[in-house]
Amino acid sequence: MDCFIEGPSFDKSGDLYVVDIPFGRIFRISRDGIWSLIIEYDGWPIGLKIAPDGRGLVADYMNGLMELDPQRDTISPLLGQPQLRVLQRLQRPAYRD
């Protein structure tokens, strides 16, 4: 199977989640080594972190910051690219000569 996995992150039960950048997929790998496709969507997920509350936070090149609900196998936008650009501008230090 072709894939380019990144962003490994473990949940509280020890399952490992990874993103597959070019195919917009997120996989869960059980502690027994069994791979499950959690979701496939129109995007390029480049990183993932499982938060303490169990939701996944996905950095997506095309869509910005996304939220993964592993219980429902859904993904939704948190911050899109336009909002992220505004935050980047606000966080940059002022240029001084």
trRosetta pair geometry for C-beta under 8 A, 3 or more apart (Angstrom, degrees):
i j d omega theta_ij theta_ji phi_ij phi_ji
2 23 7.5 133 103 -48 92 134
3 20 4.5 -66 -154 -135 103 119
3 22 8.0 -174 -146 47 41 93
3 23 6.5 -69 -115 17 73 133
3 25 7.4 -70 -126 57 112 128
4 20 6.3 109 55 -161 54 64
4 21 4.8 -48 89 39 110 104
4 22 5.5 68 26 2 122 100
4 23 8.0 143 28 3 82 90
5 8 7.7 54 150 -63 108 86
5 18 4.4 18 -167 157 116 132
5 19 6.7 146 -149 76 62 42
5 20 5.5 -35 -88 -92 68 68
5 21 7.8 -179 -101 -8 18 80
5 27 7.4 -49 -115 33 122 125
6 18 6.9 140 63 -167 25 88
6 19 5.5 -31 66 66 78 95
6 21 5.9 41 12 -45 121 107
6 45 7.9 -172 66 117 103 79
6 46 6.1 -16 87 -168 148 48
6 47 6.4 -64 128 -84 112 53
6 48 7.9 134 106 7 74 91
7 17 7.7 -40 118 113 94 85
7 18 6.2 139 75 -146 74 54
7 19 4.6 27 47 16 129 108
7 45 7.0 -85 23 145 155 99
7 46 6.8 126 -45 134 124 34
7 47 4.1 160 -98 -143 118 39
7 48 3.8 100 147 20 129 80
7 49 7.5 -98 -169 -45 101 56
7 58 7.7 69 163 -131 164 72
7 59 7.6 -173 -100 40 138 95
8 16 5.8 -16 -159 -170 98 108
8 17 7.2 148 -150 77 46 50
8 18 5.2 -16 -92 -90 68 91
8 48 7.7 32 -87 65 5 104
9 16 7.3 144 74 -155 31 61
9 17 5.2 -23 65 59 84 98
9 18 7.9 157 20 -78 65 47
9 48 5.1 -130 11 111 126 89
9 49 5.1 170 -107 -125 154 36
9 50 4.6 165 136 -2 118 87
9 56 7.4 141 79 -131 139 95
10 14 6.1 -19 -166 -138 117 33
10 15 6.9 148 -151 76 66 37
10 16 5.5 -37 -93 -96 71 64
10 17 7.6 168 -94 13 21 77
10 50 6.6 -104 92 36 29 137
11 14 7.2 -51 71 18 68 18
11 15 5.1 1 36 56 109 89
11 17 6.7 72 -34 -20 97 111
11 50 4.7 -120 -89 -178 69 163
11 54 6.7 46 -150 -133 113 67
11 70 7.2 -84 -83 42 150 168
12 50 7.9 -140 -23 136 65 132
12 52 7.9 72 -66 -151 111 52
12 54 7.0 -52 1 -90 116 83
13 31 7.6 -112 137 -29 82 119
14 31 4.7 30 115 -76 118 120
15 28 5.3 7 164 -173 127 103
15 29 6.7 161 -169 75 74 46
15 30 5.5 -37 -115 -113 97 46
15 31 6.5 -88 -82 -35 56 74
16 28 7.2 143 78 -161 45 52
16 29 4.4 -18 66 59 99 102
17 26 6.4 2 -171 -180 102 100
17 27 7.0 163 -151 86 54 49
17 28 5.5 -26 -96 -101 74 67
17 29 7.7 -173 -78 17 25 75
17 38 7.4 -5 -132 -13 103 150
17 48 5.6 -106 116 129 112 144
17 50 6.0 122 23 -54 134 113
17 56 6.3 -114 140 -109 168 134
17 68 8.0 155 -170 98 152 157
17 70 7.5 -102 -89 -91 137 134
18 26 7.4 173 87 -153 39 58
18 27 5.3 -10 59 59 86 97
18 29 6.9 26 3 -10 107 113
18 48 7.1 173 -137 38 23 138
19 25 7.3 150 -163 86 53 51
19 26 5.5 -29 -105 -102 66 76
19 27 7.9 173 -93 19 19 74
19 45 3.7 -122 -157 112 137 118
19 46 6.8 -104 97 -58 147 5
19 47 6.9 -87 20 -48 143 5
19 48 5.0 153 -33 -28 109 120
19 58 6.6 125 -86 -140 135 107
20 23 4.9 -19 122 54 116 102
20 24 7.3 -28 84 44 85 15
20 25 4.0 3 46 60 121 96
20 26 7.3 -152 14 -73 81 29
20 27 6.7 64 -28 -13 109 106
20 45 7.4 55 51 59 40 106
21 44 5.3 26 -173 -168 75 83
21 45 6.3 -129 -105 71 50 56
21 46 5.7 46 -111 -95 107 64
21 61 7.7 47 -156 -2 99 126
22 44 6.8 4 -99 -123 33 95
23 40 7.0 -46 145 -140 91 104
24 40 5.8 88 102 -168 88 63
24 41 5.0 -120 161 72 119 52
24 42 5.9 -32 -129 -114 170 11
24 43 4.7 116 -125 56 109 60
24 44 6.5 -65 -79 -74 78 35
24 45 6.5 108 -134 -4 48 91
25 37 6.1 -57 -163 -142 117 99
25 38 8.0 130 179 48 72 72
25 39 7.1 176 -147 92 53 49
25 40 4.7 -16 -98 -101 83 82
25 45 7.8 -118 60 31 28 124
26 37 7.7 107 76 -164 48 57
26 38 4.6 -47 98 59 95 115
26 39 5.2 17 41 50 105 85
26 40 7.9 -161 20 -74 64 43
26 45 6.3 20 -71 39 94 170
26 48 6.9 122 -129 -91 113 151
26 56 7.3 121 -166 123 153 165
26 58 7.1 -81 -83 -98 135 140
26 68 6.3 -107 126 -119 177 148
26 75 7.4 132 3 -65 140 135
27 35 5.5 -19 -172 -162 127 95
27 36 6.6 146 -160 74 71 44
27 37 5.9 -45 -102 -102 76 47
27 38 6.4 171 -114 0 18 90
28 35 7.5 146 79 -155 46 46
28 36 4.8 -14 60 60 94 101
28 38 5.3 87 -19 -55 99 112
28 70 7.0 96 -74 -146 134 122
29 33 6.6 -13 -179 -141 98 33
29 34 7.1 161 -155 75 54 37
29 35 5.4 -20 -101 -96 78 66
29 36 7.8 -179 -80 20 32 71
30 33 6.8 -43 73 26 77 20
30 34 4.5 7 31 50 118 90
30 36 7.2 62 -32 -7 96 109
37 40 6.4 -8 178 -40 122 100
38 68 7.3 48 130 -170 140 127
38 70 6.2 -52 -145 -127 138 79
38 73 5.4 -158 -178 -128 71 88
39 68 7.0 -158 22 -135 140 105
39 73 5.4 162 -66 -179 95 79
39 74 7.1 123 -95 -111 143 14
39 75 5.4 160 119 -17 164 113
41 75 5.6 -110 -15 56 158 133
42 62 7.5 -90 139 102 73 152
43 60 4.5 -22 176 -163 128 132
43 61 7.5 149 178 50 78 69
43 62 4.8 -153 -138 56 66 116
43 63 4.7 -42 -118 -5 123 123
43 66 7.1 43 179 -43 172 152
43 75 8.0 -112 22 120 147 146
44 60 6.1 127 69 -167 53 73
44 61 4.0 -28 83 43 119 112
44 62 5.1 106 17 -12 92 100
45 48 6.6 28 169 -58 122 101
45 58 4.9 -48 -134 -174 113 119
45 59 7.2 109 -159 75 63 49
45 60 5.0 -42 -95 -99 56 83
45 61 7.9 -146 -78 4 9 78
45 66 7.3 -78 -102 41 99 135
46 59 5.3 -59 66 101 88 97
46 60 6.7 145 8 -116 80 27
46 61 5.3 81 -28 -41 124 95
47 58 7.1 158 85 -157 53 49
47 59 4.0 16 53 40 102 115
48 56 5.7 -15 -163 -172 103 112
48 57 7.1 150 -154 79 50 50
48 58 5.2 -10 -102 -105 81 74
48 59 7.5 -134 -62 20 40 73
48 68 7.4 1 -139 7 111 143
49 56 7.1 151 77 -157 38 63
49 57 5.0 -14 61 58 91 100
50 54 7.0 -21 -175 -148 98 29
50 55 7.6 168 -152 90 59 29
50 56 5.5 -37 -99 -99 64 73
50 57 7.9 177 -91 17 17 73
50 70 8.0 -3 -121 -21 108 140
51 54 6.9 -34 75 34 78 22
51 55 5.2 0 40 63 117 76
51 56 7.3 -170 3 -96 82 20
51 57 5.9 76 -43 -18 106 107
54 70 6.8 -115 165 41 89 111
54 71 7.3 41 141 -33 131 107
55 67 5.7 -11 171 -168 127 96
55 68 6.5 152 -177 74 70 58
55 69 6.0 -32 -123 -96 91 58
55 70 7.5 179 -126 3 38 85
56 67 7.1 136 77 -168 59 46
56 68 3.2 -14 63 59 115 116
56 69 7.7 -135 25 -51 86 18
56 70 6.1 90 -19 -42 112 101
57 65 6.7 -17 -170 -168 92 99
57 66 7.6 147 -163 78 44 51
57 67 6.5 -22 -104 -107 58 61
57 68 7.5 -127 -49 19 16 87
57 78 7.5 -24 -135 2 87 155
58 65 7.3 143 77 -162 52 49
58 66 4.2 -25 67 67 105 101
58 67 7.3 -166 20 -76 88 13
58 68 5.5 80 -26 -29 118 109
58 75 6.7 -18 27 -143 146 122
59 65 6.3 -27 -105 -103 57 66
59 66 7.9 -170 -76 22 10 81
60 63 4.1 0 100 52 134 93
60 64 6.2 4 63 53 91 26
60 65 7.3 165 22 -94 84 15
60 66 5.1 43 -11 -11 128 119
62 81 7.8 -74 166 -48 29 126
63 66 5.7 40 104 -60 125 112
63 77 5.9 -125 170 -98 108 102
63 80 6.5 -72 -178 -126 58 72
63 81 7.2 -129 -173 -33 15 91
64 77 6.3 55 67 -149 111 102
64 78 7.4 -138 119 64 106 69
64 79 5.0 -124 158 104 129 65
64 80 4.3 176 3 -146 150 23
64 81 4.8 -140 -62 -50 101 50
64 83 6.8 62 -148 54 155 95
64 84 5.1 -172 -133 -22 105 128
65 77 7.4 93 82 -164 56 64
65 78 4.5 -57 110 66 100 108
65 79 4.2 34 39 45 112 93
65 84 6.8 141 -13 -76 96 118
66 75 5.2 20 166 179 126 105
66 76 6.7 157 -160 80 81 27
66 77 5.8 -55 -107 -103 71 43
66 78 6.3 164 -121 4 15 89
67 75 6.9 165 82 -153 44 58
67 76 5.5 -19 58 63 94 79
67 77 7.6 42 13 131 83 7
67 78 5.0 97 -33 -53 100 109
68 74 7.5 166 -152 89 49 44
68 75 5.0 -19 -99 -101 68 88
69 72 4.5 11 111 40 122 101
69 73 7.3 -56 90 4 77 14
69 74 4.8 6 48 56 109 88
69 75 7.5 -164 17 -77 70 39
69 76 7.8 22 -10 7 105 101
70 73 6.9 29 -153 -77 35 51
77 80 5.5 12 -172 -67 139 83
79 83 4.4 -120 -162 91 89 128
79 84 5.4 112 135 -59 115 84
79 87 7.4 3 -175 -10 149 141
80 83 5.4 94 55 15 66 100
80 84 7.1 -127 105 -5 34 95
81 84 5.6 -58 -143 38 32 113
81 85 6.4 37 159 -24 66 102
82 85 5.8 -53 -152 31 31 112
82 86 6.9 32 152 -18 63 102
83 86 5.7 -52 -154 33 37 113
83 87 6.5 36 150 -17 67 104
84 87 5.6 -53 -149 38 36 112
84 88 6.3 41 152 -23 67 103
85 88 5.6 -50 -148 33 33 114
85 89 6.6 33 154 -18 64 103
86 89 5.9 -55 -153 35 32 110
86 90 6.5 29 152 -18 65 107
87 90 5.7 -57 -148 37 33 111
87 91 6.2 22 158 -14 67 111
88 91 6.0 -65 -145 40 28 104
88 92 6.6 38 156 -36 64 101
89 92 6.0 -45 -149 15 32 114
